Amino acid sequence: MRDGPSCYQPVAAVVFRRHRQPEAAKTRNPHLNMSFTVEERGNPNSLSYRLFFKNGEGKYISPFHDIPIYADESQNIFHMVVEVPRWTNAKMEISTKDVLNPIKQDVKKGKLRYVANVFPHKGYIWNYGAIPQTWEDPAHKDKDTNCCGDNDPIDVCEIGSRVCIRGEVIKVKVLGILAMIDEGETDWKVIAINVEDPEANEFNNISDVQRLKPGYLEATVDWFRRYKVPDGKPENRFAFNEEFKDKDFATEVIKSTHNFWKALICQQTKAGELNCKNTCVSAGDSPYCCSADEAKAAVGETCPRGKEEAIPSSVDKWFYYERK
C-alpha cells in the first residue's frame, strides 16, 4: 500500500452479481463484464427514489467506500460508478451523506434537479460518474488550482460509444483531466474511456481524444462552463487556461484523492456530514463498520420500489443565451 493510513487494507476486486436492474435496463447487456446487484427503492423520478448496491454475496455495499478504486492497479485501470447515462438530464449522484451512499437525484429548493439543455448540448454529453474510494478534501488547498476540494468523490466523463446504465460499474482507462473551479472549489473532471469500448485501444492519452474526437474536449469545457447559467449562477472557471492535463497528471490526481479518502475512512480527517459507513473496508471496532443486519435495516427504512413518476416536460426545453 502506498502512502496511506495503516488502518486501511485494499479490498480485492469485488465481483458483483446483477440481480435486478433499473426499469430502463432490465434486458441483459452483453457488454457488461462485471456482474453486480443494484436494487431500486422508491418511485423513479421522485424524491423517494434510491439505487442501492450489493456485492456478489448479496450483501449491501457503499459505492463510495466499498467498491475498490482499482480494476487493475498494475495497468492503472480504475472502476467507475455510472451515475448519469449520456444524453439524460436527471442530476443523479452518489449520496455521500446517506447511509450506504445510494445513488439518488440531487434536490434544489425541494425539487428534483435536472441539468438544462444549454444549446447545443442535450443533457450530459458523456456517461458521467465517479471513481470509488476517492475524495476531494475540502480542507486541502490544491497547489495548482489554489482552491480546496469539493467534498465529493472525483468525477469522471466516460467518452466511449455505448450509453451506459445508471448504477453500472465499469472499468475505465484514464486519458486526461480538466480542473474546473466551481464556486471557489476544485472540482476535477477525469476524461476516461471504458476498456470494453471497441475503440479503447486507440485512446491512450488526451491527445488521442483531440485527434480522434475533434471538438469533444472543447464541447466538454463549454458544457461545464455554462451548465449552471440557467439556474442564475455565473459561468464556471478553469485552471491551466482551460487546458486538459495528460494521463500521467490525471493518474496522480486520482491517487492523491484516494489518499485523502484513506485518511477519511481511517478517521484521520474529520468527516463532517459525510456518511462513512461501509460493510467491507472498516474493521469491526471502527464506528464506520456497518454490519449486514444494520445495512439491511437501513435499506428497509426506505420506500419500496413503486410506480415511475412522469418527468416534467420542461426538462426537454432548450436554453439559449449569448456567450460572453
Phi, psi and omega in degrees: 000134185256127168054029183240162177301144185290343183286342183264128174242123181303137179273140176300152183310126182286135173258114184265155175234124181275116177262322184211136180248162173304159185308323183283358187224034184284335180286143182296136182253115184293346182279345183287120178254002171237135176257142182203171179247131168238134183240120179278142174226150180077187181263124176306144181066028177225170179295339183273351188290135176219150175234109182263158183245148173230156175266186184295342178271001181083011180269136177297141180225164174264126177290341177283314190252328191265334178283127183298144177298321185261137165269327176206096185296325182297333181253006185054045173261126187250156170277147174229132173264117182281118178263321185229114175292150180303145178077358178266166187245339184295126181277084179270145180202156173298124183276096188291344183259358182257154177300131181070000173050052178294162172282133175213170182274137178296149183235137176228123182053040176080002181241147178299142184260131174236138175284142181285156172274091181275109187310131010259022187265126178261109180061209176282137186262011174212169166286126189244140180189210186215156173268123181293162179057036171230158181200128176271100188295119180289351178264356182255121177270119182290135183291335181273322183265341183063025178228156179276166182290166186263009174073022181232165168299158182287138185276152179227136171251111181265124192255015182292178186278338184267137171283119185279178181252138177302130181090355178291141175251116183241163177260129184234149173261124182281136183244330182179190184203148178241134181260097178269143174251108185250106180051044175085005180245147174286128181223085183295142176237106180281135174258126186213169176224141177300129181295342179273356181294141180303334182258008187303323182295340181275349183248116181228351178200171184296332179296332178290327176293317179299323184279318188264338177231064183303134180095341185292317181291321177297320178294326179295315177298316181298318180299308182292329179295320194250355192291342179264353181301319178300340177271007178087011180262160180286166176296145176285158179247172182219148173279172176058032179056038177069016181271145175278137174270161189277183185302314182297317178298314181300316181298320179293323177297315179299316180296324179292322178290332175293321177293323175297320178296318180298320176295323178296311185289339178264010176064025175271351177229142179292133182278338184062233181272358180294143175260115185256013178299134179213161184250353186235342191257308186282146178291162185299335181270003179276140176295346178272352180287126181246119180287162179299321180292320179295319179295316180297321179294321180296318178294321180296339179282347177273165182291142175293161180302128181234197184289139177291131178267159184286144173277132181305140181296336181296340181296334182273356182287155177262148176242126181240140168202156183284128180289144180283000000 
